[in-house]
Amino acid sequence: MRKEVVVLAAVTTASTVVAAVLLVRQWKRRSEQQWRHAQRILRKFARECATPVPKLWQIADDLVAEMQAGLTLTQSSLQMLPSCLPSLPTGDEKGLYYGINLRGTNFIIVQARLGGKNAPISRIGGRNEPMSDLYRQEIPIPPNIIESSSQELFDWITVELGKFISMHSEGLQGGEKNLGFTVSPTIAEVAASRETAITWKDSLFADAAGNKLLNEINVAMEKHGVDKRVFSLVDDTIGVLAGGRYYSKESVAAVTLGMGTNAAYIESANSVVKWPDQTPKPEEIAINIQWGNFRSSHLPITEFDTSLDAESSYPGSQIFEKLTSGTYLGETVRIVLLKMAQESALFGDTVPAKLAIPYSLRSPDMAAIHQDTSEDYEIIDEKLTEIFGITNSTTMARELVAEVCDVVAERGARLVGAGIVGIVKKLGRLSNRISIITVEGGVYEHYRVFRNYLHSSVWEMLGNELSDNVIIEHSRGGSGASSIFIAASQP
């Protein structure tokens, strides 16, 4: 009897061991299948996002065609809005200037002294600049002010400007009377997402609505005793272009690459058909391309981009911006990771709830994830925990997250590069002239890998022979400084 019990126990133990081995094998097989599926999702996404040089040239050529159509009043996805600046800076401007850059939910006040081309050089931000007495303040706009009338908004901004001038002008002359006023692309997103009394239209700022806003700004200045006057209300990208022109006559275009994106360039007056009546037409006109809405059949759009577009505030529009700007880069990554989590258990059998929250992955966090070079991706681990509550990620999963970021960033950067080449081609300067492109924005400034991909795409498109003709530079003076150059360019 005792032998039978021992044999039965042995058989039971053996069966348990066999069952455990089978379960482990099944778990490993299932894990391997899930991992392979996650990799298939990544490979398919990477293929659909690919931007080989021939495709980049197709996109650049499409941009040129759309630019030409927009200038000649033919149907185009680009608005090609002429800026009604009477002149652009020459580099000879001198004086103490103030400027305002109005953004989505905040604005920046800037003060700077320009010394002209022959001024002594001052060191600011690690770069030599003919600029001194540079001060900047970012001020959040209270929700009740954003939702109030435009006149109340300008009254509030003017009061803050008066405080700023009083604080920073001690020991200095009061400065020039001209006040630069620029509006960043993100203001349109605020207007599109909520009811506001101030509506920024995609139209000439010299139209009736633009003139009304300009008058309200100057009324506020007079009312509150601020001895400044705004002569032109312009898109911030035009301001970046003006800043580039201050430093070099060869500066012909500008790109803003932050939460939103836009481009502007200098066009000859003969090519510009639409222009306000009874307004003197300068020889050179700064054109606000509004390229966020650029469309091309060659843009590499995936199922994830289609999903992002459908859930956005304005589906069907701003397609180029949704592929390239800081607002959407992280969101695209999140959508891809969500599918991987749902279909391949990338982060375990339970899909992390926070991974389903739209726009929870911001572009600065995406950049930190993408640029993590630590051995076990410690930064990625920290960010996954902090943003999505994922505490059990494996090293392989973290590496996959970095690869998704790489695909999204490379595609976006190369598309911007194609856009820059397209602008220079439109100007006929690819083979025979130096063209300087000034770029402003946090994505370009702080996302090193994105910036490197952008530069390399231009080099790949133009090759060794022509790539030296296109010089891409970061804007001078930092955020909001473009308004200073607008002020300096006014009569």
ABEGO torsion letter per residue (X at the ends): XAAAAAAAAAAAAAAAAAAAAAAAAAAAAAAAAAAAAAAAAAAAAAAAABBBAAAAAAAAAAAAAAAAAAAAGBBBABAGBBBABABBBAGABBEBBBBBBBBAABBBBBBBBBAEAABBBBBBGGBBBBBBGBBBBBBBBBAAAAABBAAAAAAAAAAAAAAAAAAAABGBBAEBABBBBBBBAAAAAAAAABBBABBBBBBBAABAAAAAAAAAAAAAAAAAGBBBBBABBBBAAAAAAAAAAAABAABABBBBBBABBBBBBBBBAAABABBBBGBBBBABBBBBAGAAABBBAABBBBAAAAAAAAABABBGBGAAAAAABAAAAAAAAAAAAAAAAAAAGAAEABBBAAAABBGABBAAAAAAAAABABAAGAAAAAAAAAAAGBAABBAAAAAAAAAAAAAAAAAAAAAAAAAAAAAAAAAGAAAABBBBBBBBEAAAAABAAAAAAAAAAAAAAAEAAAAAABBBBBBBGEBGAAAAAAAAABX
